[in-house]
Amino acid sequence: MSSRGAVRDYRAESGRHSHHPHHHHDQRHHRAVKTDYTLAHAGHQVRLGPITFWIAVGSLVIMAVWSLATGTYFAFKDDVLTRLIARHAEQQFAYEDRIAELRAQVDRIASRQLLDQEQFEQKLEQILRRQATLESRATSLTGVPDPTPTGSIRRPAPLPEPQAGNTLKPSPISDTAVFSVPPDREARLESRVLPGSNTRFASKPAAGIEGVLTRLEASLDRVEARQVATLNSIEESYDAKAKRMRGVLLDLGVNPGKAPTQSGVGGPYVPVTLAANAGSFERQLFRIKIARSHIDRLTRTLGAVPIRKPLLGDIDMSSTFGVRSDPFGRGPAMHSGVDFRGDPGDPVRATAAGKIVSAGWNGGYGKMVEIDHGNGFTTRYGHLSEISAKVGQSVHAGQIVGRVGSTGRSTGPHLHYETRIEGDAVDPQKFLRAGLRLGSVLN
C-alpha cells in the first residue's frame, strides 16, 4: 500500500473517534502518534516511525541511482575502458619519452665529460711534452758559454770628470776610443718585454682545471720567452764579437780565415748537419754553435797577432815610432820601435803567442828577446835587465819573457818594443790600438 492510502486510513480513523467520550484524551493521544506512518496491505498494517521511513526512502533512492549508474556503465563501458586504456598508454608513452630524454641527457653529459677528459689529457700531454722540450733546451743553453761575463751586453763606464789643475797627457795610442756596443742595440735589448710580464692588463685568472692549465701554459710561455731572449742576446754578442775581430784583422792585413795550426789535436772529419724537422730554437742554437767555432778560429788567429801591451798598467810612452832626434846627440835618426817607461825589474810580457828565436845580447838593444809569431809577424823586446826565456821555447800571450832594464844603448830604464812584418819594422801603435778596440774580447 502506498503512503497516500495510509494517510486516508489515518484520517478516517481519526474521524471515527472524534465523538468519543474521552475526547480530550484522544486528542492528546492523536498528537502523540500523528507523526507515525502506517503501511496497510491486504488487511495488514505496519506502522513506521519517521526516521525509519526516510531511511527506507533514501535506500530506495540510492538503489535507483546505483541501478541507473550501473546500467549506464554497462551501456558505455567499452568507451570508458577505451578512454582509460588510451589515457594510460598516453601517460606510459609520456613517461617513456621523458625517461628516454633523461637518458639522452645523461649520455650527452657523459660524452661531454669524456670529451673534456680527453681534451684535458691531450692538453696536459702537450704541456708535459713542451716542458720536456724546454728542459732539454735549458740543458742545451747551459752548454753554450756566455760571451760576456754578466750574460748581457755591458754598458761602458762613464768617463771621470777632469779635475781643475790636472793636465791630461796626450798619447798616440789612446787617440782611438774603445769600441762599445751602440746605444740603440742596448735600448732594443732592454726594451724587450716577456709575454705575461705586464700584469697591469692581465686578465683575471681562471678557476678550476682550466685555470691551472692556463697558468701552466703562461709559465711555460715565460720560460720559452726567456730562453729565446737569451739565445738572441748570445747570438748578437757573438756576431758583434766576430765582426770586431774580423775588422781588426783586416785592418792589420791579416786574413781572418787563416788560423794557426793547433798542436796536439785531431780526429776523423764528421760534418755538422741540422735535422730537417728542426725548429727555430734548434736552428738558432745551430747558428750560435757555428758562430762560436768562428770566434774560436778568430781568437786563435788574434792570439798570434801582437796586439797586447808588453807592460801592465797604463802606457807611458817616452818615444814614438819614426824619425826622431838621436838621444845621444847624433842628429836625426830612425826609431824602429816605441819606448815605454818602466821601473827596473818590471815584468815584460809577450804580446802574442809564438816561439823564441833570439834571447841574449844584441848590440844597441842590449839584452833582447825576439819572438816569431807566424804569418810574418815578429816582436823584439830590448834593454832588458833580465831574460826569462830560451831560444826555441814556445810562449803564449802575456807570458813573462824578461824584465825592464837599461842595457845597451839606453839613457835610463825603459822597454824598447818593436813590431816587424816580414822583417820590416812597422809602427807598434797600430797593433796596440787594435788591441784597445777589441777590449774585453782579448780576455
C-alpha positions as CSV (number, residue, x, y, z in Angstrom):
1,M,0.0,0.0,0.0
2,S,1.1,3.5,-0.7
3,S,1.7,6.3,1.7
4,R,-1.4,8.2,0.5
5,G,-3.7,5.3,1.4
6,A,-2.1,5.1,4.8
7,V,-2.9,8.8,5.3
8,R,-6.5,8.4,4.2
9,D,-7.0,5.5,6.6
10,Y,-5.4,7.5,9.3
11,R,-7.8,10.4,8.7
12,A,-10.8,8.1,8.6
13,E,-9.9,6.5,11.8
14,S,-9.5,9.9,13.4
15,G,-13.0,10.9,12.2
16,R,-14.5,7.9,13.7
17,H,-13.0,8.6,17.1
18,S,-13.8,12.3,17.1
19,H,-17.0,11.9,19.2
20,H,-15.5,9.6,21.8
21,P,-16.4,10.5,25.3
22,H,-12.9,10.8,26.2
23,H,-12.4,13.4,23.6
24,H,-9.6,15.3,25.3
25,H,-7.6,12.2,26.0
26,D,-7.9,11.1,22.4
27,Q,-6.7,14.5,21.2
28,R,-3.6,14.2,23.3
29,H,-3.1,10.6,22.1
30,H,-3.6,11.8,18.5
31,R,-0.9,14.4,18.9
32,A,1.4,11.7,20.2
33,V,1.0,9.3,17.3
34,K,0.2,11.6,14.4
35,T,3.9,11.6,13.3
36,D,4.0,7.8,12.6
37,Y,3.5,6.3,9.2
38,T,1.2,3.3,8.7
39,L,1.5,0.9,5.8
40,A,-1.6,-1.3,5.1
41,H,-1.9,-4.0,2.6
42,A,-4.5,-6.8,2.4
43,G,-5.7,-6.0,5.8
44,H,-2.3,-5.8,7.4
45,Q,-0.9,-2.6,8.7
46,V,2.7,-1.7,9.5
47,R,3.4,1.5,11.4
48,L,6.8,3.1,10.8
49,G,8.5,6.0,12.5
50,P,9.7,9.0,10.6
51,I,13.4,8.0,10.8
52,T,12.8,4.5,9.6
53,F,10.5,5.8,6.9
54,W,13.1,8.2,5.5
55,I,15.9,5.7,5.8
56,A,13.7,3.4,3.6
57,V,13.0,6.2,1.1
58,G,16.7,7.1,1.0
59,S,17.7,3.5,0.4
60,L,15.3,3.2,-2.4
61,V,16.7,6.4,-4.0
62,I,20.2,5.2,-3.6
63,M,19.3,1.8,-5.2
64,A,17.7,3.6,-8.0
65,V,20.7,5.8,-8.7
66,W,23.0,2.8,-8.4
67,S,20.9,0.9,-10.8
68,L,20.9,3.8,-13.2
69,A,24.7,4.2,-12.9
70,T,25.2,0.5,-13.4
71,G,23.1,0.5,-16.4
72,T,24.9,3.5,-17.9
73,Y,28.3,1.8,-17.1
74,F,27.4,-1.4,-18.8
75,A,25.9,0.6,-21.7
76,F,29.1,2.7,-22.2
77,K,31.8,0.5,-20.6
78,D,33.6,-0.1,-23.8
79,D,34.1,3.6,-24.4
80,V,35.2,4.2,-20.9
81,L,37.6,1.4,-20.9
82,T,39.0,2.5,-24.3
83,R,39.5,6.0,-22.9
84,L,41.1,4.7,-19.8
85,I,43.4,2.5,-21.7
86,A,44.3,5.3,-24.1
87,R,45.0,7.7,-21.2
88,H,47.1,5.0,-19.5
89,A,49.0,4.4,-22.7
90,E,49.5,8.1,-23.3
91,Q,50.9,8.5,-19.8
92,Q,53.1,5.5,-20.3
93,F,54.4,6.9,-23.6
94,A,55.0,10.3,-21.9
95,Y,56.9,8.6,-19.1
96,E,58.9,6.6,-21.6
97,D,59.7,9.7,-23.6
98,R,60.7,11.5,-20.5
99,I,62.9,8.6,-19.5
100,A,64.5,8.5,-23.0
101,E,65.1,12.2,-22.9
102,L,66.8,11.9,-19.5
103,R,68.9,9.0,-20.7
104,A,69.9,11.1,-23.7
105,Q,70.8,14.0,-21.5
106,V,72.8,11.7,-19.3
107,D,74.6,10.3,-22.3
108,R,75.3,13.8,-23.6
109,I,76.7,14.8,-20.2
110,A,78.8,11.6,-20.0
111,S,80.1,12.0,-23.6
112,R,80.9,15.7,-22.8
113,Q,82.7,14.7,-19.7
114,L,84.6,12.0,-21.7
115,L,85.4,14.6,-24.4
116,D,86.5,17.1,-21.8
117,Q,88.6,14.5,-20.1
118,E,90.2,13.6,-23.5
119,Q,90.9,17.2,-24.2
120,F,92.3,17.7,-20.7
121,E,94.6,14.7,-21.1
122,Q,95.7,15.9,-24.6
123,K,96.4,19.4,-23.3
124,L,98.2,18.0,-20.3
125,E,100.3,15.8,-22.5
126,Q,101.1,18.7,-24.7
127,I,102.2,20.7,-21.7
128,L,104.3,17.8,-20.4
129,R,106.0,17.5,-23.9
130,R,106.6,21.2,-24.0
131,Q,108.0,21.2,-20.5
132,A,110.4,18.4,-21.5
133,T,111.4,20.3,-24.6
134,L,112.1,23.5,-22.6
135,E,114.1,21.4,-20.1
136,S,116.2,20.0,-22.9
137,R,116.6,23.5,-24.3
138,A,117.8,24.7,-20.9
139,T,120.3,21.9,-20.9
140,S,121.5,23.0,-24.3
141,L,121.8,26.6,-23.2
142,T,124.0,25.6,-20.3
143,G,126.5,24.1,-22.8
144,V,126.7,27.5,-24.6
145,P,129.2,29.8,-22.9
146,D,128.1,33.3,-22.4
147,P,130.3,35.6,-24.4
148,T,130.0,38.3,-21.8
149,P,130.8,38.0,-18.1
150,T,127.4,39.1,-16.9
151,G,125.3,37.4,-19.5
152,S,124.3,40.7,-21.1
153,I,125.9,43.5,-23.0
154,R,127.8,45.7,-20.7
155,R,127.5,49.4,-20.7
156,P,130.7,51.4,-21.0
157,A,131.7,53.0,-17.7
158,P,131.2,56.8,-17.5
159,L,134.3,58.8,-18.1
160,P,135.6,60.6,-15.0
161,E,135.3,64.4,-14.9
162,P,138.6,66.1,-15.3
163,Q,139.6,68.0,-12.1
164,A,140.9,71.5,-12.2
165,G,144.6,71.8,-12.2
166,N,145.2,68.3,-13.7
167,T,146.6,68.2,-17.2
168,L,145.9,65.3,-19.4
169,K,148.8,63.6,-21.1
170,P,148.3,63.1,-24.8
171,S,149.1,59.5,-26.0
172,P,149.2,58.4,-29.6
173,I,147.8,55.0,-28.6
174,S,144.7,56.3,-26.8
175,D,143.5,58.6,-29.6
176,T,141.0,55.9,-30.7
177,A,138.0,55.4,-28.5
178,V,137.5,51.9,-27.1
179,F,134.8,50.1,-29.1
180,S,131.5,49.8,-27.3
181,V,128.1,48.5,-28.3
182,P,125.9,51.1,-30.0
183,P,123.3,52.6,-27.6
184,D,120.4,51.7,-30.0
185,R,121.2,48.0,-29.7
186,E,121.3,48.2,-25.9
187,A,118.0,50.0,-25.9
188,R,116.5,47.4,-28.2
189,L,117.6,44.6,-26.0
190,E,116.5,46.2,-22.8
191,S,113.1,47.1,-24.2
192,R,112.1,43.5,-24.7
193,V,109.1,42.6,-22.5
194,L,108.5,38.9,-21.8
195,P,104.9,37.7,-22.5
196,G,102.8,37.7,-19.4
197,S,105.2,40.0,-17.5
198,N,102.8,43.0,-17.9
199,T,100.4,42.4,-15.0
200,R,98.7,45.7,-15.3
201,F,96.4,44.5,-18.1
202,A,96.4,40.8,-17.1
203,S,93.0,39.1,-17.1
204,K,91.5,37.6,-14.0
205,P,92.9,34.1,-13.5
206,A,90.5,31.3,-14.4
207,A,89.4,28.8,-11.8
208,G,89.4,25.0,-11.8
209,I,91.4,22.7,-14.0
210,E,91.3,25.1,-17.0
211,G,92.7,27.8,-14.8
212,V,95.6,25.5,-13.7
213,L,96.4,24.6,-17.3
214,T,96.2,28.2,-18.3
215,R,98.6,29.2,-15.6
216,L,101.0,26.3,-16.5
217,E,100.9,27.4,-20.2
218,A,101.6,31.0,-19.2
219,S,104.5,29.9,-17.1
220,L,105.9,27.9,-19.9
221,D,105.5,30.8,-22.3
222,R,107.6,33.0,-19.9
223,V,110.3,30.3,-19.7
224,E,110.3,30.0,-23.5
225,A,110.5,33.8,-23.9
226,R,113.4,34.0,-21.6
227,Q,115.2,31.2,-23.5
228,V,114.6,33.0,-26.8
229,A,115.8,36.3,-25.3
230,T,118.9,34.5,-24.0
231,L,119.6,33.0,-27.4
232,N,119.1,36.3,-29.1
233,S,121.5,38.0,-26.7
234,I,124.1,35.3,-27.1
235,E,123.8,35.3,-30.9
236,E,124.0,39.1,-31.1
237,S,127.0,39.2,-28.8
238,Y,128.8,36.5,-30.8
239,D,128.0,38.4,-34.1
240,A,129.3,41.7,-32.7
241,K,132.4,40.0,-31.3
242,A,133.2,38.2,-34.6
243,K,132.6,41.4,-36.5
244,R,135.1,43.3,-34.3
245,M,137.7,40.6,-34.6
246,R,137.4,40.4,-38.4
247,G,137.5,44.2,-38.7
248,V,140.7,44.3,-36.6
249,L,142.4,41.5,-38.6
250,L,141.5,43.1,-41.9
251,D,142.9,46.5,-40.7
252,L,146.1,44.7,-39.8
253,G,146.3,43.0,-43.1
254,V,145.7,39.5,-41.7
255,N,143.4,37.0,-43.4
256,P,140.6,36.3,-40.9
257,G,140.1,32.8,-42.2
258,K,143.7,31.8,-41.8
259,A,144.1,30.5,-38.2
260,P,147.4,29.0,-37.0
261,T,147.5,25.2,-36.8
262,Q,146.8,23.8,-33.3
263,S,149.2,21.3,-31.9
264,G,148.0,18.1,-30.3
265,V,144.6,17.9,-31.9
266,G,143.0,15.6,-34.5
267,G,140.3,13.1,-35.2
268,P,138.0,11.9,-38.1
269,Y,136.1,14.5,-40.0
270,V,132.4,14.4,-39.2
271,P,130.4,17.2,-40.9
272,V,127.9,19.1,-38.8
273,T,124.3,18.7,-40.1
274,L,121.0,20.1,-38.9
275,A,117.9,17.9,-38.7
276,A,115.3,18.5,-41.3
277,N,112.5,18.9,-38.7
278,A,114.5,21.2,-36.5
279,G,112.5,24.2,-35.1
280,S,113.5,27.8,-34.8
281,F,115.2,27.3,-31.4
282,E,117.4,24.4,-32.8
283,R,118.3,26.4,-35.9
284,Q,119.3,29.4,-33.8
285,L,121.3,27.2,-31.5
286,F,123.0,25.7,-34.5
287,R,123.9,29.2,-35.8
288,I,125.3,30.1,-32.4
289,K,127.5,27.0,-32.4
290,I,128.8,27.8,-35.8
291,A,129.4,31.4,-34.7
292,R,131.2,30.1,-31.7
293,S,133.5,28.0,-33.9
294,H,134.3,31.1,-36.0
295,I,135.0,33.0,-32.8
296,D,137.4,30.3,-31.7
297,R,139.2,30.4,-35.0
298,L,139.4,34.2,-34.9
299,T,140.7,34.0,-31.3
300,R,143.5,31.7,-32.3
301,T,144.3,34.0,-35.2
302,L,144.4,37.0,-32.9
303,G,146.4,35.0,-30.4
304,A,149.3,35.1,-32.9
305,V,149.0,38.8,-33.7
306,P,150.9,41.2,-31.4
307,I,148.1,43.5,-30.3
308,R,148.5,43.3,-26.5
309,K,150.6,45.6,-24.3
310,P,154.0,44.4,-23.2
311,L,153.7,46.1,-19.8
312,L,150.8,46.0,-17.4
313,G,149.1,49.2,-16.3
314,D,148.8,52.5,-18.1
315,I,151.0,53.1,-21.1
316,D,153.6,55.7,-20.5
317,M,155.3,56.2,-23.8
318,S,158.6,58.1,-23.9
319,S,159.4,57.9,-27.6
320,T,157.3,57.0,-30.6
321,F,158.0,55.2,-33.9
322,G,159.6,57.1,-36.7
323,V,162.2,59.8,-37.2
324,R,163.5,61.5,-34.0
325,S,166.5,63.2,-32.6
326,D,169.1,60.7,-31.5
327,P,169.1,60.7,-27.7
328,F,172.9,60.7,-27.7
329,G,173.1,63.9,-29.9
330,R,174.0,62.5,-33.3
331,G,171.2,64.2,-35.2
332,P,168.0,62.8,-36.7
333,A,167.6,59.0,-36.5
334,M,165.1,56.4,-37.4
335,H,163.5,54.9,-34.3
336,S,162.3,51.4,-35.3
337,G,160.0,50.9,-32.3
338,V,158.4,52.6,-29.3
339,D,159.9,53.2,-25.8
340,F,157.8,52.5,-22.7
341,R,158.9,54.0,-19.3
342,G,159.1,51.5,-16.5
343,D,160.8,50.7,-13.3
344,P,163.7,48.4,-13.3
345,G,162.6,44.8,-12.8
346,D,159.0,45.3,-14.1
347,P,157.9,42.1,-16.0
348,V,157.9,42.3,-19.8
349,R,155.3,40.1,-21.4
350,A,154.9,38.6,-24.8
351,T,152.3,40.5,-26.9
352,A,151.2,37.3,-28.8
353,A,151.9,33.6,-28.8
354,G,154.9,32.4,-30.7
355,K,158.4,30.9,-30.4
356,I,161.6,32.5,-29.1
357,V,164.1,32.9,-31.9
358,S,166.6,35.1,-30.1
359,A,167.4,35.6,-26.4
360,G,170.7,37.4,-25.5
361,W,172.8,40.4,-26.0
362,N,172.3,42.2,-29.4
363,G,174.3,45.4,-29.8
364,G,172.4,48.6,-29.1
365,Y,169.4,46.5,-28.0
366,G,171.4,45.3,-25.0
367,K,169.7,42.2,-23.7
368,M,167.0,41.4,-26.2
369,V,164.3,38.8,-26.8
370,E,162.8,38.2,-30.2
371,I,159.6,36.2,-30.8
372,D,158.3,34.8,-34.1
373,H,154.5,34.8,-34.1
374,G,154.0,33.3,-37.5
375,N,152.3,34.9,-40.5
376,G,155.4,37.0,-40.9
377,F,155.0,38.8,-37.5
378,T,157.9,39.2,-35.1
379,T,158.4,41.3,-32.0
380,R,161.5,42.5,-30.2
381,Y,162.0,43.5,-26.5
382,G,165.2,45.4,-25.8
383,H,167.2,46.9,-23.0
384,L,166.2,44.1,-20.6
385,S,167.9,43.7,-17.3
386,E,167.0,40.0,-17.3
387,I,165.9,37.4,-19.8
388,S,163.3,34.8,-18.7
389,A,163.0,32.8,-21.9
390,K,165.2,30.5,-24.0
391,V,165.6,30.1,-27.7
392,G,163.2,27.5,-29.2
393,Q,160.8,27.9,-26.3
394,S,157.1,28.4,-27.1
395,V,155.4,31.2,-25.3
396,H,151.8,32.3,-25.0
397,A,150.4,35.8,-25.0
398,G,151.0,37.5,-21.7
399,Q,153.9,35.2,-20.6
400,I,156.9,36.9,-19.0
401,V,159.9,36.9,-21.2
402,G,162.2,39.4,-19.3
403,R,162.5,42.4,-17.0
404,V,162.7,46.1,-17.7
405,G,166.3,47.4,-17.6
406,S,168.7,49.9,-19.2
407,T,171.2,47.6,-21.0
408,G,172.6,48.5,-24.4
409,R,172.3,52.0,-26.0
410,S,169.9,53.4,-23.4
411,T,169.7,56.6,-21.3
412,G,167.6,55.0,-18.5
413,P,165.3,52.2,-17.5
414,H,162.7,51.6,-20.2
415,L,161.5,48.9,-22.7
416,H,162.2,49.2,-26.4
417,Y,159.4,47.4,-28.2
418,E,159.3,46.6,-31.9
419,T,156.8,45.0,-34.3
420,R,158.0,43.7,-37.6
421,I,156.3,42.2,-40.6
422,E,158.4,40.1,-42.9
423,G,161.4,41.6,-41.2
424,D,160.4,45.2,-41.8
425,A,159.7,47.4,-38.7
426,V,156.2,48.9,-38.5
427,D,154.6,51.2,-36.0
428,P,153.5,49.1,-33.0
429,Q,150.9,51.7,-32.1
430,K,148.7,50.4,-35.0
431,F,148.6,47.0,-33.3
432,L,148.2,48.4,-29.8
433,R,145.2,50.5,-31.0
434,A,143.7,47.3,-32.4
435,G,144.1,45.7,-29.0
436,L,142.3,48.6,-27.4
437,R,139.4,48.3,-30.0
438,L,139.0,44.7,-29.1
439,G,138.8,45.5,-25.4
440,S,137.4,42.5,-23.4
441,V,137.5,40.2,-26.4
442,L,141.1,39.5,-25.6
443,N,140.3,38.5,-22.0
